[in-house]
Amino acid sequence: MSLQEIENSSKIYLTPADVAPILRCDPQCIRVQAQKDPSRLGYPVIVIGTRVRIPRIPFLKYLGVL
């Protein structure tokens, strides 16, 4: 997804695949970091088993969009 698409989205949670293009990294790197030490990502994540969800509004605040 692009930043504009995320801003206009009504999704509550994003996936690593959604945010990876904006952060210019591999989605798997986000998943691994969320499992190991989510505080180092800089934005909140929810980890349920192997699933990683990223709250959309806090992620946009992290980027300085909101």
Summary of the structure (lengths in Angstrom):
residues: 66
radius of gyration: 10.9
end to end distance: 17.5
largest distance: 30.6
contacts: 164
relative contact order: 0.22
helix: 53%
strand: 15%
